[in-house]
C-alpha cells in the first residue's frame, strides 16, 4: 500500500453532493459514498445540538491529505467541520490500484465502474 485513507466528513444533506462532486472532479478523492439520514448529537458553544446530517465516506491517499482537508474546509458550511482520516490497512489490491489511478492527473482505465 502507498498510504490509502478513508476520510469521514459529516455535512448537511444540502451540501453533500456538491462537496462530493468537487472532490472527485478535482481528483482529491477517488470515490465518495453517502450515508444518509444520520442524526448527530453533539455539544457546540455549550449548547446540546441535534442535526440531521449525511456522512461522506471519502476514499483518497495520504499524498492528497493536505489539499483534501483544505478543500473540504473551503466547501463545508460548518465553522469546524468533522474531517477524520483513517488509514486503510487491508483492502482488495485491484481496488487500491483503481483508487490510486483515479487520484492521478491522467487516470489509467481500469474497468471499475
N, CA and C atoms as an extended XYZ file, in Angstrom:
339
Properties=species:S:1:pos:R:3:atomname:S:1:resname:S:1:resid:I:1 pbc="F F F"
N         0.828       -1.184        0.000 N   UNK     1
C         0.000        0.000        0.000 CA  UNK     1
C         0.873        1.246        0.000 C   UNK     1
N         0.300        2.311       -0.508 N   UNK     2
C         1.052        3.561       -0.567 CA  UNK     2
C         0.339        4.678        0.186 C   UNK     2
N        -0.355        4.343        1.247 N   UNK     3
C        -0.950        5.380        2.080 CA  UNK     3
C        -2.401        5.694        1.806 C   UNK     3
N        -3.160        4.715        1.373 N   UNK     4
C        -4.576        4.954        1.120 CA  UNK     4
C        -5.305        5.244        2.427 C   UNK     4
N        -6.292        6.147        2.341 N   UNK     5
C        -7.054        6.544        3.523 CA  UNK     5
C        -8.536        6.608        3.205 C   UNK     5
N        -9.323        6.501        4.257 N   UNK     6
C       -10.749        6.793        4.209 CA  UNK     6
C       -10.937        8.032        5.071 C   UNK     6
N       -11.606        9.030        4.519 N   UNK     7
C       -11.841       10.272        5.245 CA  UNK     7
C       -13.334       10.374        5.520 C   UNK     7
N       -13.675       10.608        6.771 N   UNK     8
C       -15.067       10.724        7.204 CA  UNK     8
C       -15.395       12.189        7.434 C   UNK     8
N       -16.491       12.627        6.813 N   UNK     9
C       -16.928       14.012        6.934 CA  UNK     9
C       -18.444       14.010        7.101 C   UNK     9
N       -18.952       14.695        8.112 N   UNK    10
C       -20.398       14.880        8.238 CA  UNK    10
C       -20.739       16.263        7.702 C   UNK    10
N       -21.904       16.339        7.046 N   UNK    11
C       -22.313       17.594        6.433 CA  UNK    11
C       -23.829       17.631        6.304 C   UNK    11
N       -24.403       18.814        6.200 N   UNK    12
C       -25.836       18.871        5.915 CA  UNK    12
C       -26.124       18.227        4.556 C   UNK    12
N       -27.294       17.636        4.429 N   UNK    13
C       -27.694       16.959        3.198 CA  UNK    13
C       -27.566       17.879        1.985 C   UNK    13
N       -27.912       19.123        2.134 N   UNK    14
C       -27.906       20.069        1.015 CA  UNK    14
C       -26.514       20.272        0.425 C   UNK    14
N       -25.460       20.001        1.191 N   UNK    15
C       -24.090       20.242        0.734 CA  UNK    15
C       -23.359       18.978        0.297 C   UNK    15
N       -23.880       17.805        0.612 N   UNK    16
C       -23.167       16.551        0.417 CA  UNK    16
C       -22.775       16.298       -1.036 C   UNK    16
N       -23.733       16.351       -1.933 N   UNK    17
C       -23.435       16.013       -3.324 CA  UNK    17
C       -22.499       17.038       -3.969 C   UNK    17
N       -22.678       18.301       -3.655 N   UNK    18
C       -21.785       19.345       -4.195 CA  UNK    18
C       -20.347       19.103       -3.765 C   UNK    18
N       -20.143       18.828       -2.479 N   UNK    19
C       -18.793       18.570       -1.966 CA  UNK    19
C       -18.214       17.331       -2.633 C   UNK    19
N       -18.976       16.248       -2.702 N   UNK    20
C       -18.500       15.004       -3.303 CA  UNK    20
C       -18.104       15.201       -4.759 C   UNK    20
N       -18.949       15.867       -5.523 N   UNK    21
C       -18.654       16.092       -6.941 CA  UNK    21
C       -17.357       16.864       -7.139 C   UNK    21
N       -17.156       17.892       -6.358 N   UNK    22
C       -15.948       18.712       -6.492 CA  UNK    22
C       -14.706       17.907       -6.118 C   UNK    22
N       -14.763       17.159       -5.028 N   UNK    23
C       -13.593       16.391       -4.593 CA  UNK    23
C       -13.187       15.343       -5.620 C   UNK    23
N       -14.167       14.661       -6.222 N   UNK    24
C       -13.856       13.657       -7.242 CA  UNK    24
C       -13.389       14.346       -8.521 C   UNK    24
N       -14.069       15.411       -8.915 N   UNK    25
C       -13.693       16.123      -10.134 CA  UNK    25
C       -12.271       16.670      -10.051 C   UNK    25
N       -11.877       17.142       -8.895 N   UNK    26
C       -10.531       17.704       -8.709 CA  UNK    26
C        -9.493       16.637       -8.368 C   UNK    26
N        -9.879       15.372       -8.405 N   UNK    27
C        -9.003       14.219       -8.148 CA  UNK    27
C        -8.372       14.238       -6.756 C   UNK    27
N        -9.093       14.827       -5.805 N   UNK    28
C        -8.681       14.747       -4.407 CA  UNK    28
C        -9.260       13.494       -3.768 C   UNK    28
N       -10.304       12.947       -4.381 N   UNK    29
C       -10.945       11.715       -3.922 CA  UNK    29
C       -11.193       10.817       -5.124 C   UNK    29
N       -11.040        9.522       -4.906 N   UNK    30
C       -11.351        8.562       -5.969 CA  UNK    30
C       -12.838        8.274       -5.997 C   UNK    30
N       -13.453        8.285       -4.827 N   UNK    31
C       -14.858        7.919       -4.686 CA  UNK    31
C       -15.379        8.515       -3.386 C   UNK    31
N       -16.657        8.908       -3.398 N   UNK    32
C       -17.299        9.380       -2.180 CA  UNK    32
C       -18.641        8.677       -2.052 C   UNK    32
N       -18.861        8.016       -0.926 N   UNK    33
C       -20.149        7.389       -0.625 CA  UNK    33
C       -20.897        8.271        0.365 C   UNK    33
N       -22.229        8.215        0.312 N   UNK    34
C       -23.078        8.961        1.240 CA  UNK    34
C       -23.790        7.965        2.153 C   UNK    34
N       -23.818        8.241        3.431 N   UNK    35
C       -24.687        7.535        4.367 CA  UNK    35
C       -25.704        8.584        4.800 C   UNK    35
N       -26.921        8.436        4.314 N   UNK    36
C       -27.953        9.456        4.516 CA  UNK    36
C       -28.786        9.194        5.762 C   UNK    36
N       -29.543       10.214        6.134 N   UNK    37
C       -30.499       10.141        7.243 CA  UNK    37
C       -29.825        9.765        8.555 C   UNK    37
N       -28.706       10.382        8.802 N   UNK    38
C       -27.960       10.149       10.026 CA  UNK    38
C       -28.276       11.292       10.989 C   UNK    38
N       -28.371       10.997       12.256 N   UNK    39
C       -28.596       12.024       13.265 CA  UNK    39
C       -27.342       12.143       14.113 C   UNK    39
N       -26.901       13.363       14.321 N   UNK    40
C       -25.737       13.635       15.162 CA  UNK    40
C       -26.180       14.434       16.374 C   UNK    40
N       -25.707       14.017       17.526 N   UNK    41
C       -25.948       14.728       18.785 CA  UNK    41
C       -24.568       15.161       19.282 C   UNK    41
N       -24.422       16.449       19.553 N   UNK    42
C       -23.127       16.959       19.981 CA  UNK    42
C       -23.315       18.263       20.751 C   UNK    42
N       -22.250       18.701       21.381 N   UNK    43
C       -22.281       19.970       22.096 CA  UNK    43
C       -21.480       20.971       21.273 C   UNK    43
N       -22.076       22.144       21.027 N   UNK    44
C       -21.395       23.202       20.297 CA  UNK    44
C       -21.680       24.522       20.997 C   UNK    44
N       -20.619       25.227       21.356 N   UNK    45
C       -20.706       26.501       22.063 CA  UNK    45
C       -21.618       26.377       23.283 C   UNK    45
N       -21.384       25.313       24.023 N   UNK    46
C       -22.065       24.994       25.282 CA  UNK    46
C       -23.565       24.745       25.130 C   UNK    46
N       -24.009       24.391       23.930 N   UNK    47
C       -25.403       24.010       23.697 CA  UNK    47
C       -25.437       22.579       23.188 C   UNK    47
N       -26.433       21.840       23.647 N   UNK    48
C       -26.649       20.495       23.128 CA  UNK    48
C       -27.361       20.627       21.783 C   UNK    48
N       -26.799       20.013       20.746 N   UNK    49
C       -27.334       20.144       19.385 CA  UNK    49
C       -27.735       18.787       18.833 C   UNK    49
N       -28.737       18.822       17.974 N   UNK    50
C       -29.189       17.627       17.247 CA  UNK    50
C       -29.354       18.035       15.791 C   UNK    50
N       -28.642       17.374       14.914 N   UNK    51
C       -28.699       17.717       13.495 CA  UNK    51
C       -28.870       16.458       12.661 C   UNK    51
N       -29.676       16.562       11.608 N   UNK    52
C       -29.720       15.511       10.603 CA  UNK    52
C       -28.608       15.816        9.621 C   UNK    52
N       -27.774       14.828        9.374 N   UNK    53
C       -26.608       15.030        8.522 CA  UNK    53
C       -26.437       13.848        7.577 C   UNK    53
N       -25.481       14.013        6.689 N   UNK    54
C       -25.035       12.955        5.787 CA  UNK    54
C       -23.578       12.686        6.130 C   UNK    54
N       -23.207       11.412        6.188 N   UNK    55
C       -21.806       11.046        6.378 CA  UNK    55
C       -21.200       10.798        5.009 C   UNK    55
N       -20.153       11.523        4.681 N   UNK    56
C       -19.401       11.286        3.463 CA  UNK    56
C       -18.252       10.341        3.799 C   UNK    56
N       -18.120        9.282        3.026 N   UNK    57
C       -17.013        8.335        3.166 CA  UNK    57
C       -16.155        8.534        1.923 C   UNK    57
N       -15.020        9.166        2.117 N   UNK    58
C       -14.165        9.618        1.023 CA  UNK    58
C       -12.933        8.726        0.947 C   UNK    58
N       -12.697        8.138       -0.239 N   UNK    59
C       -11.502        7.325       -0.428 CA  UNK    59
C       -10.440        8.154       -1.131 C   UNK    59
N        -9.254        8.207       -0.515 N   UNK    60
C        -8.176        9.029       -1.058 CA  UNK    60
C        -6.832        8.424       -0.673 C   UNK    60
N        -5.809        9.266       -0.668 N   UNK    61
C        -4.445        8.838       -0.379 CA  UNK    61
C        -3.779        9.889        0.499 C   UNK    61
N        -2.869        9.464        1.351 N   UNK    62
C        -2.164       10.404        2.243 CA  UNK    62
C        -1.506       11.546        1.472 C   UNK    62
N        -1.044       11.274        0.265 N   UNK    63
C        -0.388       12.320       -0.528 CA  UNK    63
C        -1.354       13.452       -0.876 C   UNK    63
N        -2.654       13.196       -0.808 N   UNK    64
C        -3.672       14.201       -1.108 CA  UNK    64
C        -4.234       14.853        0.147 C   UNK    64
N        -3.823       14.382        1.331 N   UNK    65
C        -4.454       14.785        2.586 CA  UNK    65
C        -4.513       16.301        2.784 C   UNK    65
N        -3.393       16.983        2.679 N   UNK    66
C        -3.390       18.427        2.966 CA  UNK    66
C        -4.325       19.179        2.026 C   UNK    66
N        -4.229       18.888        0.731 N   UNK    67
C        -5.096       19.564       -0.239 CA  UNK    67
C        -6.556       19.182       -0.025 C   UNK    67
N        -6.804       17.922        0.289 N   UNK    68
C        -8.166       17.442        0.539 CA  UNK    68
C        -8.760       18.130        1.761 C   UNK    68
N        -8.023       18.154        2.845 N   UNK    69
C        -8.506       18.806        4.066 CA  UNK    69
C        -8.813       20.286        3.814 C   UNK    69
N        -7.911       20.988        3.143 N   UNK    70
C        -8.127       22.408        2.859 CA  UNK    70
C        -9.343       22.619        1.966 C   UNK    70
N        -9.505       21.770        0.963 N   UNK    71
C       -10.638       21.924        0.049 CA  UNK    71
C       -11.954       21.670        0.772 C   UNK    71
N       -11.992       20.646        1.622 N   UNK    72
C       -13.205       20.377        2.392 CA  UNK    72
C       -13.542       21.579        3.270 C   UNK    72
N       -12.544       22.147        3.928 N   UNK    73
C       -12.783       23.309        4.797 CA  UNK    73
C       -13.361       24.479        4.010 C   UNK    73
N       -12.921       24.689        2.767 N   UNK    74
C       -13.449       25.806        1.978 CA  UNK    74
C       -14.859       25.532        1.469 C   UNK    74
N       -15.203       24.270        1.251 N   UNK    75
C       -16.517       23.906        0.721 CA  UNK    75
C       -17.577       23.713        1.799 C   UNK    75
N       -17.144       23.409        3.002 N   UNK    76
C       -18.044       22.988        4.071 CA  UNK    76
C       -18.707       24.183        4.749 C   UNK    76
N       -19.997       24.078        5.088 N   UNK    77
C       -20.685       25.204        5.723 CA  UNK    77
C       -20.384       25.374        7.213 C   UNK    77
N       -19.836       24.355        7.877 N   UNK    78
C       -19.595       24.457        9.319 CA  UNK    78
C       -18.300       25.220        9.606 C   UNK    78
N       -18.305       25.907       10.732 N   UNK    79
C       -17.106       26.607       11.187 CA  UNK    79
C       -15.981       25.619       11.486 C   UNK    79
N       -16.328       24.491       12.106 N   UNK    80
C       -15.358       23.446       12.428 CA  UNK    80
C       -15.910       22.110       11.917 C   UNK    80
N       -15.658       21.792       10.656 N   UNK    81
C       -16.187       20.533       10.121 CA  UNK    81
C       -15.434       19.318       10.670 C   UNK    81
N       -16.159       18.220       10.760 N   UNK    82
C       -15.535       16.939       11.114 CA  UNK    82
C       -14.811       16.433        9.879 C   UNK    82
N       -13.494       16.271        9.983 N   UNK    83
C       -12.691       15.720        8.895 CA  UNK    83
C       -11.704       14.752        9.551 C   UNK    83
N       -11.982       13.457        9.437 N   UNK    84
C       -11.191       12.441       10.130 CA  UNK    84
C       -10.649       11.451        9.099 C   UNK    84
N        -9.351       11.257        9.086 N   UNK    85
C        -8.733       10.287        8.173 CA  UNK    85
C        -8.370        9.014        8.926 C   UNK    85
N        -8.691        7.894        8.302 N   UNK    86
C        -8.390        6.577        8.857 CA  UNK    86
C        -7.587        5.818        7.802 C   UNK    86
N        -6.431        5.263        8.184 N   UNK    87
C        -5.652        4.525        7.182 CA  UNK    87
C        -6.351        3.233        6.767 C   UNK    87
N        -6.212        2.893        5.510 N   UNK    88
C        -6.703        1.608        5.016 CA  UNK    88
C        -5.563        0.607        5.215 C   UNK    88
N        -5.747       -0.310        6.131 N   UNK    89
C        -4.695       -1.277        6.423 CA  UNK    89
C        -4.735       -2.473        5.486 C   UNK    89
N        -5.915       -2.939        5.168 N   UNK    90
C        -6.074       -4.079        4.274 CA  UNK    90
C        -7.200       -3.778        3.305 C   UNK    90
N        -7.007       -4.158        2.046 N   UNK    91
C        -8.043       -3.957        1.037 CA  UNK    91
C        -7.722       -4.809       -0.181 C   UNK    91
N        -8.731       -5.012       -1.004 N   UNK    92
C        -8.592       -5.751       -2.255 CA  UNK    92
C        -7.609       -4.994       -3.159 C   UNK    92
N        -6.509       -5.643       -3.542 N   UNK    93
C        -5.434       -4.977       -4.286 CA  UNK    93
C        -5.929       -4.299       -5.568 C   UNK    93
N        -6.748       -4.946       -6.399 N   UNK    94
C        -7.226       -4.256       -7.602 CA  UNK    94
C        -8.023       -2.976       -7.276 C   UNK    94
N        -8.755       -2.982       -6.167 N   UNK    95
C        -9.484       -1.778       -5.778 CA  UNK    95
C        -8.500       -0.661       -5.423 C   UNK    95
N        -7.444       -0.993       -4.669 N   UNK    96
C        -6.458        0.031       -4.308 CA  UNK    96
C        -5.752        0.578       -5.546 C   UNK    96
N        -5.496       -0.295       -6.514 N   UNK    97
C        -4.878        0.157       -7.762 CA  UNK    97
C        -5.803        1.137       -8.478 C   UNK    97
N        -7.104        0.799       -8.528 N   UNK    98
C        -8.081        1.690       -9.145 CA  UNK    98
C        -8.135        3.020       -8.388 C   UNK    98
N        -8.202        2.950       -7.051 N   UNK    99
C        -8.280        4.146       -6.220 CA  UNK    99
C        -7.123        5.084       -6.535 C   UNK    99
N        -5.914        4.566       -6.523 N   UNK   100
C        -4.741        5.407       -6.757 CA  UNK   100
C        -4.700        5.940       -8.180 C   UNK   100
N        -5.164        5.167       -9.147 N   UNK   101
C        -5.199        5.641      -10.536 CA  UNK   101
C        -6.133        6.838      -10.684 C   UNK   101
N        -7.211        6.873       -9.916 N   UNK   102
C        -8.181        7.975      -10.014 CA  UNK   102
C        -7.639        9.278       -9.447 C   UNK   102
N        -6.615        9.200       -8.641 N   UNK   103
C        -6.060       10.384       -7.997 CA  UNK   103
C        -4.962       11.025       -8.823 C   UNK   103
N        -4.620       10.418       -9.959 N   UNK   104
C        -3.586       10.950      -10.844 CA  UNK   104
C        -4.228       11.885      -11.848 C   UNK   104
N        -3.401       12.752      -12.427 N   UNK   105
C        -3.910       13.701      -13.423 CA  UNK   105
C        -4.504       12.992      -14.636 C   UNK   105
N        -3.907       11.903      -15.066 N   UNK   106
C        -4.423       11.129      -16.198 CA  UNK   106
C        -4.651        9.712      -15.728 C   UNK   106
N        -5.874        9.413      -15.251 N   UNK   107
C        -6.124        8.086      -14.693 CA  UNK   107
C        -5.988        6.989      -15.748 C   UNK   107
N        -5.544        5.842      -15.277 N   UNK   108
C        -5.424        4.666      -16.115 CA  UNK   108
C        -6.778        3.983      -16.137 C   UNK   108
N        -7.253        3.599      -17.314 N   UNK   109
C        -8.534        2.874      -17.395 CA  UNK   109
C        -8.383        1.566      -16.646 C   UNK   109
N        -9.390        1.261      -15.834 N   UNK   110
C        -9.272        0.055      -15.012 CA  UNK   110
C       -10.472       -0.868      -15.140 C   UNK   110
N       -11.515       -0.427      -15.793 N   UNK   111
C       -12.700       -1.260      -15.902 CA  UNK   111
C       -13.612       -1.161      -14.703 C   UNK   111
N       -13.237       -0.383      -13.680 N   UNK   112
C       -14.091       -0.217      -12.484 CA  UNK   112
C       -15.157        0.812      -12.810 C   UNK   112
N       -16.384        0.474      -12.529 N   UNK   113
C       -17.468        1.417      -12.802 CA  UNK   113
C       -18.263        1.686      -11.560 C   UNK   113
